[in-house]
Amino acid sequence: MVQLERLRVTEALTARDNVVVRLEDAYTSVRQKSAIISRLERELETLRQSSAPSSKNPSELQEIQCSGSSTGTEEQTDDEKGINLKRHVRSDSPSSWVRITTPPKTTCLDDHTARTSRASSKLFPSVSDDLKEKIALSSLSSEGGAEKTIATRRSILAALPLPSDIPEEELQPIFLPRSYSLGDFLCNTTGTLKNLLKNYRVLSQETTYWCPDREEHGYFLTPVFKCTTNPRVVTAHRWLAVDVLGHMREPTECFYYKDGKWYYAGTYRAFRMDDLTIQEWELLSTKTTQALIKETLVGRKNVSPQNTYEAGQLYAVGALRVSCVGLQCIGFNNQVYHAILEQP
């Protein structure tokens, strides 16, 4: 019993050390970004002075510009150089260390799925199949707060084209047998429907958001890193980067929950958008944050309230990140839709 308590104390102390390390990394990142902002402000001021009438000599102005350039070189960070940073994060075992590699983000979406689109009063990107162009997803600016960032996400989704085979009538809900979840229902399908549902995803209501202007498109939130437990040593834990897109790189049949009922949404392809900002995290509902934290710790054994609290704090300071995965509707499989409704 005493040995068990010692292990718990050691685990708590190590978890505390992990939080301190993460906060230190976050503080260093903030200082680096502040230095970049200050440098850019100085360069902007220099450009304004050079474009406006000034009493300074050209040689003096040149000296100012050279000074700004040299300062920028000294303050250039790894992010500007495009280096994939690797952080050292302690595991819950004091004698071990874990290296986390930040996964690359996909900032563009193949648009060969946009060959057909429904008529709309809004303009959206048109793509030439011959040139095999791609829709470039613009980087989200942190300026203007979380509301502006959310509006930018929605504008990206609203610019995506719609497939032509989306039904105009209202979708019918899926009636599940008693004591059946949607997952159980889909796993027990038979015949043609089972072959059609080789690749599907059930979207969680707490972590899925739909575009108000074009509700066929949306995005869902998922952790970038997850904590797992060593199967041989239950007190040893590690953080691993997650493939947030997974099988959704390919066309995927999606299902969503609304007003107490399940619906078939259509065929979707996922793409990586910019990660959730700290300001956006603060606006999430308690149900959403708890769902994300639960998913983060799903691979860890013996999760305590302290572990849940620490994970929430790591998200709050930006040490842990939430990936925003865009959902582009690329079709509506009527065969799947009617087969599900007719399933006994």
Residue pairs with C-beta under 8 A, 6 or more apart in sequence:
7 235
10 94
10 235
11 92
11 235
12 306
14 90
14 91
14 92
14 93
14 94
15 92
15 306
15 307
15 310
17 90
18 89
18 90
18 92
18 310
19 310
19 313
19 314
21 88
21 89
21 90
22 89
22 314
22 317
22 319
22 320
23 317
23 319
25 87
25 319
26 317
26 318
26 319
29 318
32 75
32 77
32 79
35 75
35 77
36 75
36 77
36 80
39 68
39 71
39 72
39 75
42 68
42 71
43 68
43 72
46 61
46 64
46 65
46 68
49 56
49 61
49 64
50 61
50 65
54 61
78 85
79 85
84 101
84 102
84 104
85 102
86 99
86 100
86 101
86 102
87 99
87 100
87 102
88 97
88 98
88 99
89 97
89 98
89 99
89 100
89 239
90 96
90 97
90 98
91 97
91 98
91 236
91 237
91 238
91 239
92 235
92 236
92 237
93 233
93 235
93 236
93 237
96 236
96 238
98 238
98 239
100 225
100 239
100 240
100 241
101 241
102 241
103 224
103 241
103 242
103 243
103 244
105 272
105 274
105 275
106 245
106 271
106 272
107 136
107 137
107 139
107 272
107 274
108 134
108 135
108 136
108 137
108 271
109 134
109 135
109 137
109 160
109 269
109 271
109 326
109 328
110 134
110 269
111 125
111 127
111 133
111 134
111 135
112 127
112 129
112 132
113 163
113 269
113 328
113 330
113 331
114 125
114 127
114 135
114 160
114 161
114 330
115 127
115 129
116 161
116 163
116 164
116 165
117 124
117 161
117 162
117 163
117 164
118 162
118 163
118 164
118 166
120 162
122 158
122 213
124 158
124 159
124 160
124 161
125 135
125 159
125 160
125 161
126 161
127 133
127 134
127 135
135 159
135 160
137 156
137 271
137 273
137 326
138 152
138 156
139 274
140 149
140 152
140 153
140 273
140 274
140 277
141 148
141 149
141 152
142 149
142 277
142 279
145 279
146 277
146 279
146 280
146 282
146 283
149 277
149 279
149 280
150 280
153 219
153 273
153 324
154 211
154 212
154 213
156 273
156 326
157 211
157 213
157 214
157 217
157 218
157 219
157 326
157 328
158 211
158 213
158 214
158 217
160 214
160 217
160 328
162 214
162 216
162 329
163 266
163 329
163 330
163 331
163 332
165 331
165 332
165 334
166 216
166 266
166 329
166 332
167 332
167 334
167 337
171 263
171 264
171 337
172 263
172 341
173 261
173 262
173 263
174 182
174 185
174 255
174 261
174 262
174 263
174 264
174 340
174 341
176 182
176 185
176 262
177 185
182 202
182 255
182 257
182 262
183 202
185 343
186 197
186 200
186 202
186 255
189 197
189 340
189 343
192 335
192 339
193 336
193 339
193 340
193 343
196 253
196 333
196 335
196 336
196 339
197 253
197 336
199 247
199 250
199 251
199 252
199 253
200 252
200 253
200 254
200 255
201 247
201 248
201 252
201 253
201 254
201 255
201 268
202 254
202 255
203 220
203 254
203 255
203 256
203 257
203 265
203 327
204 220
204 257
204 291
205 256
205 257
205 258
206 285
206 287
206 288
206 291
207 220
207 221
207 222
207 288
207 291
207 292
208 218
208 219
208 220
208 221
208 256
208 327
209 218
209 219
209 220
209 221
210 217
210 218
211 217
211 218
216 266
216 329
217 326
217 327
217 328
217 329
218 326
218 327
219 273
219 324
219 325
219 326
219 327
220 324
220 325
220 327
221 276
221 288
221 292
221 322
221 323
221 324
221 325
222 242
222 244
222 292
222 295
222 322
222 323
222 325
223 242
223 292
223 295
223 296
223 320
223 321
223 322
223 323
224 241
224 242
224 244
224 275
224 320
224 321
224 322
224 323
225 239
225 240
225 241
225 242
225 296
225 320
225 321
226 239
226 240
226 242
226 295
226 296
226 297
226 298
226 299
227 237
227 238
227 239
227 296
227 297
227 299
227 300
227 311
228 237
228 238
228 239
228 240
228 299
228 300
229 236
229 237
229 299
229 300
229 301
229 302
230 236
230 237
230 238
234 301
234 302
237 300
242 323
244 272
244 323
244 325
245 270
245 271
245 272
245 325
248 268
248 269
248 270
248 325
249 269
249 270
250 269
251 267
251 268
251 269
251 330
251 331
252 267
252 268
252 269
252 270
253 264
253 266
253 267
253 268
253 333
253 336
254 264
254 265
254 266
254 267
254 268
254 327
255 262
255 263
255 264
255 265
256 262
256 263
256 265
257 263
264 336
264 337
264 340
265 329
266 329
266 330
266 331
266 332
266 333
267 329
267 330
267 331
267 332
267 333
268 327
268 328
268 329
268 330
269 328
269 330
270 325
270 326
270 327
270 328
271 325
271 326
271 328
272 323
272 324
272 325
272 326
273 324
273 325
273 326
274 324
275 321
275 322
275 323
275 324
276 321
276 322
276 323
276 324
278 316
278 317
278 318
281 289
281 315
281 316
281 322
282 316
284 292
289 312
289 315
292 315
292 322
293 308
293 311
293 312
293 315
294 308
296 311
296 320
297 303
297 307
297 308
297 311
300 307
311 320
314 320
315 321
315 322
